[in-house]
Amino acid sequence: MKRKLAWLGAILSVLYLLTLGIMPDPLPFIDEGLALAVLLNSASYLGYDLRKWLPFLPKKKISPVSNSPKNDKNVTIDV
């Protein structure tokens, strides 16, 4: 069910973004940024990374997880 909602959100946001140049704003209370955010989140849920084609958005970085601190001066011990 979530997958169908993600597809529906992606399709509706693409259709909304495609109507930007053709006709006046059909829903003035929905901003294009909101439609882009819905598209990006729906596509990432479906497994497609659209952020690599948009230079103004930060890329998702996978950082390695380490349990040992690298510098002993920055260690905080909570007792």
Backbone as CSV, one residue per row, in Angstrom:
resi,resn,N_x,N_y,N_z,CA_x,CA_y,CA_z,C_x,C_y,C_z
1,MET,0.820,-1.193,0.000,0.000,0.000,0.000,0.869,1.264,0.000
2,LYS,1.984,1.233,0.787,2.863,2.396,0.830,3.520,2.628,-0.522
3,ARG,3.827,1.546,-1.204,4.460,1.658,-2.523,3.507,2.323,-3.527
4,LYS,2.242,1.985,-3.451,1.255,2.600,-4.342,1.098,4.090,-4.042
5,LEU,1.120,4.443,-2.756,1.039,5.859,-2.390,2.278,6.621,-2.843
6,ALA,3.437,5.966,-2.786,4.658,6.607,-3.257,4.590,6.838,-4.766
7,TRP,4.091,5.849,-5.510,3.923,6.025,-6.960,2.924,7.137,-7.256
8,LEU,1.836,7.181,-6.520,0.829,8.216,-6.726,1.408,9.600,-6.434
9,GLY,2.164,9.723,-5.347,2.802,10.998,-5.022,3.805,11.427,-6.072
10,ALA,4.583,10.473,-6.580,5.564,10.796,-7.612,4.882,11.234,-8.904
11,ILE,3.863,10.526,-9.305,3.161,10.861,-10.556,2.467,12.216,-10.453
12,LEU,1.786,12.459,-9.336,1.092,13.736,-9.176,2.064,14.909,-9.095
13,SER,3.199,14.722,-8.440,4.159,15.813,-8.342,4.829,16.077,-9.694
14,VAL,5.088,15.050,-10.477,5.647,15.247,-11.818,4.649,15.977,-12.702
15,LEU,3.380,15.589,-12.634,2.361,16.276,-13.437,2.229,17.738,-13.023
16,TYR,2.311,18.004,-11.733,2.229,19.385,-11.263,3.426,20.190,-11.746
17,LEU,4.617,19.591,-11.676,5.821,20.305,-12.116,5.851,20.505,-13.628
18,LEU,5.224,19.621,-14.383,5.181,19.775,-15.838,4.233,20.877,-16.286
19,THR,3.251,21.215,-15.468,2.288,22.247,-15.850,2.795,23.655,-15.553
20,LEU,4.028,23.795,-15.091,4.540,25.119,-14.717,4.592,26.083,-15.894
21,GLY,5.044,25.629,-17.038,5.192,26.531,-18.165,4.007,26.562,-19.107
22,ILE,3.128,25.616,-19.000,2.035,25.497,-19.962,0.836,26.364,-19.585
23,MET,0.432,26.297,-18.340,-0.766,27.014,-17.920,-0.519,27.692,-16.577
24,PRO,-1.413,28.556,-16.165,-1.247,29.218,-14.864,-1.228,28.194,-13.728
25,ASP,-0.754,28.633,-12.608,-0.604,27.765,-11.440,-1.961,27.172,-11.053
26,PRO,-2.149,25.836,-11.196,-3.459,25.251,-10.904,-3.811,25.270,-9.418
27,LEU,-2.833,25.100,-8.565,-3.072,25.137,-7.124,-2.076,26.108,-6.511
28,PRO,-2.462,27.362,-6.322,-1.498,28.370,-5.887,-0.979,28.159,-4.469
29,PHE,-1.670,27.393,-3.655,-1.202,27.178,-2.290,-0.135,26.086,-2.203
30,ILE,0.061,25.327,-3.289,1.129,24.328,-3.320,2.304,24.938,-4.062
31,ASP,3.412,25.029,-3.399,4.603,25.604,-3.986,5.341,24.547,-4.812
32,GLU,6.135,24.999,-5.759,6.897,24.076,-6.584,7.962,23.349,-5.755
33,GLY,8.448,24.011,-4.725,9.417,23.366,-3.840,8.813,22.187,-3.096
34,LEU,7.555,22.337,-2.689,6.866,21.242,-2.024,6.652,20.073,-2.989
35,ALA,6.294,20.382,-4.225,6.108,19.326,-5.218,7.434,18.613,-5.498
36,LEU,8.538,19.374,-5.547,9.846,18.766,-5.755,10.236,17.894,-4.565
37,ALA,9.933,18.333,-3.354,10.242,17.535,-2.169,9.440,16.235,-2.153
38,VAL,8.178,16.304,-2.545,7.355,15.094,-2.615,7.914,14.148,-3.666
39,LEU,8.330,14.696,-4.798,8.896,13.866,-5.862,10.184,13.190,-5.405
40,LEU,11.074,13.935,-4.780,12.344,13.367,-4.340,12.153,12.303,-3.265
41,ASN,11.269,12.568,-2.316,11.041,11.583,-1.259,10.328,10.341,-1.786
42,SER,9.393,10.517,-2.690,8.703,9.360,-3.272,9.663,8.524,-4.106
43,ALA,10.499,9.194,-4.886,11.453,8.467,-5.724,12.497,7.750,-4.877
44,SER,12.945,8.381,-3.790,13.935,7.708,-2.948,13.308,6.519,-2.221
45,TYR,12.034,6.603,-1.863,11.351,5.461,-1.268,11.243,4.309,-2.269
46,LEU,11.041,4.656,-3.532,10.917,3.631,-4.570,12.271,3.100,-5.035
47,GLY,13.355,3.722,-4.590,14.684,3.218,-4.931,15.400,3.991,-6.010
48,TYR,14.886,5.126,-6.422,15.518,5.954,-7.450,16.126,7.187,-6.798
49,ASP,17.410,7.441,-7.090,18.090,8.596,-6.516,18.112,9.715,-7.550
50,LEU,17.224,10.695,-7.385,17.150,11.818,-8.311,18.033,12.980,-7.893
51,ARG,18.619,12.906,-6.695,19.440,14.008,-6.194,20.729,14.179,-6.978
52,LYS,21.192,13.146,-7.658,22.450,13.268,-8.387,22.320,14.157,-9.623
53,TRP,21.115,14.406,-10.087,20.915,15.290,-11.236,20.577,16.718,-10.832
54,LEU,20.405,16.961,-9.563,20.072,18.302,-9.082,21.265,18.862,-8.308
55,PRO,22.016,19.781,-8.911,23.258,20.242,-8.274,23.034,21.094,-7.033
56,PHE,21.856,21.644,-6.833,21.624,22.521,-5.693,21.167,21.778,-4.445
57,LEU,20.986,20.457,-4.528,20.590,19.667,-3.369,21.785,18.893,-2.835
58,PRO,21.861,18.724,-1.517,22.987,17.955,-0.967,22.849,16.479,-1.315
59,LYS,23.967,15.853,-1.540,23.983,14.424,-1.857,23.927,13.637,-0.558
60,LYS,23.365,12.447,-0.628,23.336,11.591,0.550,24.711,10.960,0.705
61,LYS,25.295,11.149,1.873,26.612,10.590,2.142,26.465,9.455,3.150
62,ILE,27.123,8.368,2.840,27.134,7.240,3.755,28.450,7.301,4.510
63,SER,28.362,7.551,5.796,29.580,7.662,6.590,29.820,6.357,7.331
64,PRO,31.077,5.946,7.403,31.371,4.711,8.137,31.169,4.935,9.631
65,VAL,30.651,3.934,10.279,30.375,4.022,11.702,31.574,3.449,12.447
66,SER,32.124,4.249,13.341,33.232,3.760,14.154,32.894,3.964,15.619
67,ASN,33.218,2.998,16.416,32.922,3.068,17.840,34.052,3.704,18.634
68,SER,35.245,3.743,18.089,36.371,4.302,18.829,36.603,5.742,18.395
69,PRO,36.806,6.644,19.371,37.076,8.038,19.013,38.491,8.185,18.464
70,LYS,38.673,9.129,17.541,39.970,9.338,16.917,40.841,10.265,17.747
71,ASN,40.230,11.153,18.496,40.974,12.117,19.280,40.481,12.031,20.721
72,ASP,41.389,11.774,21.659,40.988,11.613,23.050,40.578,12.933,23.699
73,LYS,40.976,14.072,23.126,40.635,15.361,23.710,39.152,15.687,23.533
74,ASN,38.515,15.138,22.531,37.123,15.453,22.241,36.152,14.435,22.816
75,VAL,36.619,13.570,23.712,35.776,12.522,24.263,35.030,13.061,25.477
76,THR,33.727,12.843,25.493,32.911,13.224,26.641,32.416,11.950,27.311
77,ILE,32.692,11.838,28.605,32.262,10.669,29.357,31.108,11.091,30.229
78,ASP,29.966,10.475,30.027,28.763,10.789,30.787,28.607,9.772,31.900
79,VAL,28.608,10.254,33.136,28.539,9.345,34.287,27.191,9.467,34.946
